[in-house]
Amino acid sequence: MEAILRVTDTLKSFRETRLSALRPPTEFFDVQRISRPADLNTATSRISYNTRYFSGNYLLIIIMLAVYAVISSPLLLIALLFLVGGFSAINRFAPDPVQFGDTTITQKHLYTALFVIGLPLLWLASPVMTFFWLVGASGVLILGHASLIEPGVESEYATVEGQV
Protein backbone atom coordinates (compact mmCIF):
# COMPACT_ATOMS: atom_id res chain seq x y z
CA MET A 1 0.00 0.00 0.00
CA GLU A 2 2.90 2.30 0.80
CA ALA A 3 4.40 1.74 -2.66
CA ILE A 4 1.13 2.70 -4.33
CA LEU A 5 1.05 5.94 -2.35
CA ARG A 6 4.64 6.72 -3.35
CA VAL A 7 3.85 6.09 -7.03
CA THR A 8 0.75 8.28 -6.79
CA ASP A 9 2.73 11.09 -5.15
CA THR A 10 5.45 10.80 -7.77
CA LEU A 11 2.91 10.99 -10.59
CA LYS A 12 1.25 14.03 -9.00
CA SER A 13 4.54 15.87 -8.63
CA PHE A 14 5.50 14.91 -12.20
CA ARG A 15 2.19 16.26 -13.48
CA GLU A 16 2.59 19.47 -11.49
CA THR A 17 6.18 20.15 -12.52
CA ARG A 18 6.62 18.83 -16.05
CA LEU A 19 3.19 18.52 -17.56
CA SER A 20 2.18 21.97 -16.35
CA ALA A 21 4.65 23.27 -18.94
CA LEU A 22 2.65 21.70 -21.78
CA ARG A 23 1.78 24.19 -24.49
CA PRO A 24 -1.49 23.81 -26.40
CA PRO A 25 -1.34 21.87 -29.69
CA THR A 26 -2.38 24.99 -31.63
CA GLU A 27 0.77 26.71 -30.39
CA PHE A 28 3.02 23.66 -30.75
CA PHE A 29 1.88 22.94 -34.33
CA ASP A 30 1.57 26.60 -35.45
CA VAL A 31 2.46 26.42 -39.16
CA GLN A 32 2.46 30.23 -39.42
CA ARG A 33 5.64 30.35 -37.31
CA ILE A 34 7.60 27.79 -39.33
CA SER A 35 10.55 29.23 -41.20
CA ARG A 36 14.04 28.19 -42.18
CA PRO A 37 16.68 29.70 -39.88
CA ALA A 38 18.96 32.20 -41.63
CA ASP A 39 22.19 30.87 -40.17
CA LEU A 40 23.60 28.61 -37.48
CA ASN A 41 23.41 31.31 -34.81
CA THR A 42 19.70 31.80 -35.45
CA ALA A 43 19.11 28.04 -35.34
CA THR A 44 21.06 27.74 -32.09
CA SER A 45 19.15 30.56 -30.40
CA ARG A 46 15.83 29.07 -31.58
CA ILE A 47 16.79 25.64 -30.25
CA SER A 48 17.89 27.15 -26.94
CA TYR A 49 14.64 29.07 -26.48
CA ASN A 50 12.22 26.47 -27.86
CA THR A 51 13.63 23.54 -25.86
CA ARG A 52 12.89 25.48 -22.67
CA TYR A 53 9.56 26.85 -23.88
CA PHE A 54 8.20 23.54 -25.23
CA SER A 55 9.94 21.29 -22.66
CA GLY A 56 6.67 19.64 -21.57
CA ASN A 57 5.68 18.89 -25.16
CA TYR A 58 9.12 17.47 -25.95
CA LEU A 59 9.00 15.27 -22.85
CA LEU A 60 5.61 13.97 -23.99
CA ILE A 61 7.10 13.16 -27.41
CA ILE A 62 9.94 11.21 -25.78
CA ILE A 63 7.49 9.27 -23.59
CA MET A 64 5.29 8.42 -26.58
CA LEU A 65 8.32 7.26 -28.60
CA ALA A 66 9.51 5.12 -25.66
CA VAL A 67 6.10 3.49 -25.27
CA TYR A 68 6.01 2.83 -29.02
CA ALA A 69 9.51 1.31 -28.92
CA VAL A 70 8.63 -1.06 -26.09
CA ILE A 71 5.27 -2.06 -27.55
CA SER A 72 6.66 -2.63 -31.04
CA SER A 73 9.38 -4.94 -29.70
CA PRO A 74 7.56 -7.96 -28.24
CA LEU A 75 10.72 -9.64 -26.91
CA LEU A 76 11.74 -6.46 -25.09
CA LEU A 77 8.25 -6.17 -23.64
CA ILE A 78 8.33 -9.80 -22.46
CA ALA A 79 11.82 -9.40 -20.95
CA LEU A 80 10.86 -6.22 -19.07
CA LEU A 81 7.60 -7.74 -17.82
CA PHE A 82 9.46 -10.88 -16.75
CA LEU A 83 12.09 -8.96 -14.79
CA VAL A 84 9.75 -6.42 -13.21
CA GLY A 85 7.07 -9.03 -12.49
CA GLY A 86 9.59 -11.48 -11.09
CA PHE A 87 11.15 -8.84 -8.88
CA SER A 88 7.80 -7.75 -7.47
CA ALA A 89 6.60 -11.37 -7.07
CA ILE A 90 9.72 -12.30 -5.11
CA ASN A 91 9.34 -9.26 -2.86
CA ARG A 92 5.66 -9.90 -2.29
CA PHE A 93 5.31 -13.69 -2.04
CA ALA A 94 8.72 -14.92 -0.88
CA PRO A 95 10.05 -12.61 1.84
CA ASP A 96 11.00 -15.58 4.04
CA PRO A 97 13.03 -18.68 3.15
CA VAL A 98 11.01 -21.68 1.96
CA GLN A 99 11.91 -25.26 2.85
CA PHE A 100 11.54 -27.98 0.16
CA GLY A 101 12.68 -31.27 1.67
CA ASP A 102 16.37 -30.81 2.48
CA THR A 103 16.72 -27.63 0.40
CA THR A 104 16.10 -24.13 1.67
CA ILE A 105 15.27 -21.52 -0.99
CA THR A 106 15.99 -17.95 0.01
CA GLN A 107 15.29 -14.63 -1.71
CA LYS A 108 18.91 -14.59 -2.84
CA HIS A 109 18.42 -17.88 -4.73
CA LEU A 110 15.23 -16.58 -6.35
CA TYR A 111 16.88 -13.32 -7.43
CA THR A 112 19.82 -15.25 -8.85
CA ALA A 113 17.49 -17.47 -10.88
CA LEU A 114 15.51 -14.43 -12.04
CA PHE A 115 18.62 -12.65 -13.28
CA VAL A 116 20.16 -15.79 -14.83
CA ILE A 117 17.03 -16.17 -16.96
CA GLY A 118 15.99 -12.52 -17.31
CA LEU A 119 19.25 -10.81 -18.23
CA PRO A 120 20.06 -13.01 -21.25
CA LEU A 121 16.45 -12.61 -22.35
CA LEU A 122 16.82 -8.85 -21.99
CA TRP A 123 20.13 -8.93 -23.88
CA LEU A 124 18.46 -10.76 -26.78
CA ALA A 125 15.77 -8.08 -26.86
CA SER A 126 18.50 -5.50 -27.66
CA PRO A 127 17.59 -2.67 -25.29
CA VAL A 128 20.75 -0.77 -26.31
CA MET A 129 19.55 -0.57 -29.91
CA THR A 130 16.13 0.56 -28.70
CA PHE A 131 17.74 3.21 -26.49
CA PHE A 132 19.83 4.60 -29.33
CA TRP A 133 16.80 4.57 -31.64
CA LEU A 134 14.89 6.51 -29.01
CA VAL A 135 17.72 9.05 -28.63
CA GLY A 136 18.06 9.45 -32.40
CA ALA A 137 14.36 9.68 -33.19
CA SER A 138 13.58 12.10 -30.39
CA GLY A 139 16.69 14.16 -31.18
CA VAL A 140 15.75 14.55 -34.82
CA LEU A 141 12.14 15.42 -34.00
CA ILE A 142 12.93 17.82 -31.17
CA LEU A 143 15.88 19.59 -32.79
CA GLY A 144 14.01 19.81 -36.10
CA HIS A 145 10.94 21.32 -34.50
CA ALA A 146 12.93 23.64 -32.22
CA SER A 147 15.03 25.01 -35.07
CA LEU A 148 12.12 25.53 -37.48
CA ILE A 149 9.65 27.26 -35.13
CA GLU A 150 10.24 30.98 -34.70
CA PRO A 151 10.10 32.08 -31.06
CA GLY A 152 7.10 34.19 -30.17
CA VAL A 153 7.17 37.85 -29.25
CA GLU A 154 7.48 36.90 -25.57
CA SER A 155 11.03 35.65 -26.23
CA GLU A 156 12.18 39.24 -26.88
CA TYR A 157 10.83 40.32 -23.49
CA ALA A 158 12.50 37.39 -21.73
CA THR A 159 15.95 38.80 -22.58
CA VAL A 160 14.91 42.31 -21.47
CA GLU A 161 13.70 41.01 -18.09
CA GLY A 162 17.00 39.25 -17.56
CA GLN A 163 18.95 42.50 -18.03
CA VAL A 164 16.89 44.60 -15.60
Helices and strands as residue ranges (DSSP letters): H 2-17, G 19-21, H 25-28, G 31-33, H 40-53, H 55-71, H 74-93, E 98-100, E 103-105, H 107-124, H 127-148, H 154-163
